Amino acid sequence: MKKVAFYTLGCKLNYSETSTISRSFEEKGYKKVGFTEDPDIFIINTCSVTENADKKCAKIVREARSISPDAYIAIIGCYAQLKPREIAAIPGVDAVLGAAEKFRLVELLDGFVRQPSALVFASEIENAHQFQTSYSLRDRTRTFLKVQDGCDYSCSFCTIPLARGVSRSDSIANIVKTATEIGKTDVKEIVLTGVNTGDFGIRDGKREERFITLIEALDNVEGIDRFRISSIEPNLLTNEIIQFVSQSKKFAPHFHVPLQSGSNKILKLMKRRYLRELYADRVTEIKAAMPDACIGADVIVGFPGETNSDFLETYEFINQLDVSYLHVFTYSERENTLAAALSGSVPKNVRAERSRMLHILSEKKRRKFYEQNLSNEAVVLFENDIEDGMMHGFTGNYIRVTARYDPLVVNEFKKIKLKNISQRGLVEVEEPSPEVLAD
């Protein structure tokens, strides 16, 4: 029985796909092991959102080869689709598989016998038009369920359409079936994920179903207590979706809504499909329907042409917004994107300083959001990763709660009262046990 190990870079979508691919190996008689457990095969699922993600791939290959010198190393994922020949030239790589081939790993590399040079299976991205059902299982308490893949948007900074192809979706019937099957396991929360989740419903190039209809159907799935929407574009986050979540039995009051910039000038250069006024309106609508809702935002700093005035406009816009946290990305030049040809490159030290400022603002936003929730009762799903005798979980509105480890509480929903703020989250001192402490 050959041993296979997996390593995933990037987004929740990648995690769902890695987990699905790993199960296909197990079904063929391979044994899944940890990265350092002397595997016979390494499968590395890559990201290519930033330049650093590319560099990480080469480092992981070196680590894998040092752990198991004779192992077979295959690279899949977005970076593999964008630069297959470049990856094939990395010392130690045995195979590279693109977007249309990655789910056929076991078939294409049957036997996993090393060759004198790396094999490349990476067809043109136009061939990646079929939807592959994917979900994570046994990796975390929560499951990431892919409902959509690819993207038809053409944001000037983004390589995802080149790496994943056109927008396409699973059917509602199949998603409900998959969620029902997951509900028969010990999973209690499902996170809906995709490249452009709100664009759900496209099959064979035509829109056949709607995202609101999907979440209405999932709200009635038995065995799953909580659903969460991973990310949704502001122009696709309709009032209908917001109102449904506010009245839902199972959907969490948590929205992650990419902003990218608070400057309309920069949003236009990015070729985003909205202006800041629409984004502010979405935040207002969410908070009006769900005052305790958590709202996260993605922001890119240092985009070409972003002057100090443009950045300060973004900073002040976010400062005034009732958002709960930020994911801050420092712009990096990507080949074959429109932004790479734009003038007005921002010096890297300036990009770093702007990133630092927004990270500080994010922490202030998060703490304010936590303070607003003090004394509230909330339901926490405690997860199974334990660190220094402490476990953690999340409320429906994405407040991180830490507590002293109790095996009876792992993967269980517990109602608590949010009393104290610690560095890592809000911690209640009475439940789930008398010994819960601030970390």
Buried (B, 14 or more C-beta within 10 A) or exposed (E): EBBBBBBBBBBBBBBBBBBBBBBBBEEEEBBBBEBEEEBBBBBBBBBBBBEEBBEBBBEBBEBBBEBBEEBBBBBBBBBBBBBBEBBBEBEBBBBBBBBBBBBEBBEBBEEBEEEEEBBBBBBEBEEBBEBBBBBBBEBBBBBBBBBBBBBBBEBBBBBBBBBBBBBBBBBBEEBBBBBBEBBEEEBBBBBBBBBBBBBBBBBEEEEEBBBBEBBBBBBEBEBBBBBBBBBBBBBBBBEEBBBBBBEBEBBBBBBBBBBBBBBBBBBEBBBBBBBBEBBBEBBEBBBEBBEBBBBBBBBBBBBBBBEEEBBBBBBEBBEEBBBBBBBBBBBBBBEEBBBEEBEEBBEEEBBEEBBEBBBEBBEEBBBEBBEEBEEBEBBBBBBEEEEEEBBBBBBBBBBBBBBBBBEEBBBBBBEBBBBBBBEBBBBBBEBBEEEBEBB
